[in-house]
Amino acid sequence: MKHHILLAATLALLSAGGVIAAPLDIPRNAKVISSDGATLGKVDRVLIANDNVTGVQLILGSKMVVIPGDTLSVEDGSVKTTLSRKDVRALH
């Protein structure tokens, strides 16, 4: 039920052209998917500042990567980023 309320509030803000103020509900170990459909890994840590998600941390190959929060959305229990796999590999 909590997810439905958060989703409804997010959709209402998006349709009104507003900025999303509510934090994303990102569970640890959620699958992370790139914009080109590649599974990147699982969320190791959710980074939060001022009650907003600033990023998610995951292990990609042998390095720790932080994907910026403004590229993230939650769909069907997975975290999706607007970045491609190549873009994520280039993050430090």
C-alpha positions as CSV (number, residue, x, y, z in Angstrom):
1,M,0.0,0.0,0.0
2,K,2.9,2.4,0.9
3,H,4.3,1.9,-2.6
4,H,1.0,2.7,-4.3
5,I,0.7,6.0,-2.3
6,L,4.2,7.0,-3.1
7,L,3.7,6.2,-6.8
8,A,0.4,8.1,-7.0
9,A,2.0,11.2,-5.4
10,T,5.0,11.0,-7.8
11,L,2.7,10.6,-10.8
12,A,0.6,13.6,-9.7
13,L,3.7,15.8,-9.3
14,L,5.0,14.7,-12.7
15,S,1.8,15.3,-14.5
16,A,1.6,18.8,-12.9
17,G,5.1,19.5,-14.1
18,G,6.4,19.8,-10.5
19,V,9.6,18.7,-9.0
20,I,9.6,15.4,-7.1
21,A,10.1,16.3,-3.4
22,A,9.3,12.9,-2.0
23,P,12.2,10.5,-1.6
24,L,12.3,7.4,-3.7
25,D,11.6,4.2,-1.8
26,I,14.6,2.1,-2.9
27,P,15.2,-1.2,-1.1
28,R,18.7,-2.6,-0.5
29,N,19.5,-5.4,-2.9
30,A,17.0,-4.2,-5.5
31,K,18.1,-5.0,-9.1
32,V,19.6,-2.0,-11.0
33,I,18.8,-1.7,-14.7
34,S,20.4,0.7,-17.2
35,S,18.6,2.7,-19.9
36,D,19.7,0.1,-22.5
37,G,18.1,-2.8,-20.5
38,A,21.3,-4.2,-19.0
39,T,21.2,-5.5,-15.4
40,L,24.0,-3.7,-13.6
41,G,23.9,-5.4,-10.2
42,K,22.1,-4.9,-7.0
43,V,21.8,-1.8,-4.7
44,D,24.5,-2.1,-2.0
45,R,23.7,1.2,-0.3
46,V,21.1,4.0,-0.8
47,L,22.7,7.4,-0.3
48,I,20.4,10.0,1.3
49,A,20.8,13.7,2.1
50,N,18.0,15.9,3.5
51,D,15.5,13.1,3.1
52,N,16.2,12.8,-0.6
53,V,18.0,10.0,-2.5
54,T,21.2,11.4,-3.8
55,G,22.4,8.1,-5.3
56,V,22.7,4.4,-5.1
57,Q,25.9,2.5,-4.7
58,L,26.6,-0.9,-6.3
59,I,29.5,-3.1,-7.3
60,L,30.0,-3.2,-11.1
61,G,32.7,-5.6,-12.1
62,S,35.3,-5.0,-9.5
63,K,34.6,-1.4,-8.6
64,M,32.1,0.5,-6.5
65,V,30.0,2.9,-8.5
66,V,27.5,5.5,-7.3
67,I,24.7,6.2,-9.7
68,P,23.2,9.8,-9.2
69,G,19.8,9.9,-7.7
70,D,18.4,12.3,-10.3
71,T,18.8,9.5,-12.9
72,L,16.8,6.9,-10.9
73,S,13.3,5.7,-10.8
74,V,11.7,2.6,-9.3
75,E,9.6,0.4,-11.5
76,D,8.3,-3.1,-10.8
77,G,10.6,-3.5,-7.8
78,S,13.7,-2.7,-9.8
79,V,15.7,0.5,-9.8
80,K,16.1,2.0,-13.3
81,T,18.6,4.6,-14.4
82,T,18.5,6.9,-17.4
83,L,22.2,6.2,-17.9
84,S,23.4,3.5,-20.3
85,R,25.7,0.7,-19.1
86,K,28.6,2.5,-20.8
87,D,27.8,5.7,-18.9
88,V,27.6,3.9,-15.6
89,R,30.9,2.1,-16.3
90,A,32.5,5.6,-16.8
91,L,31.4,6.8,-13.3
92,H,34.0,7.0,-10.5
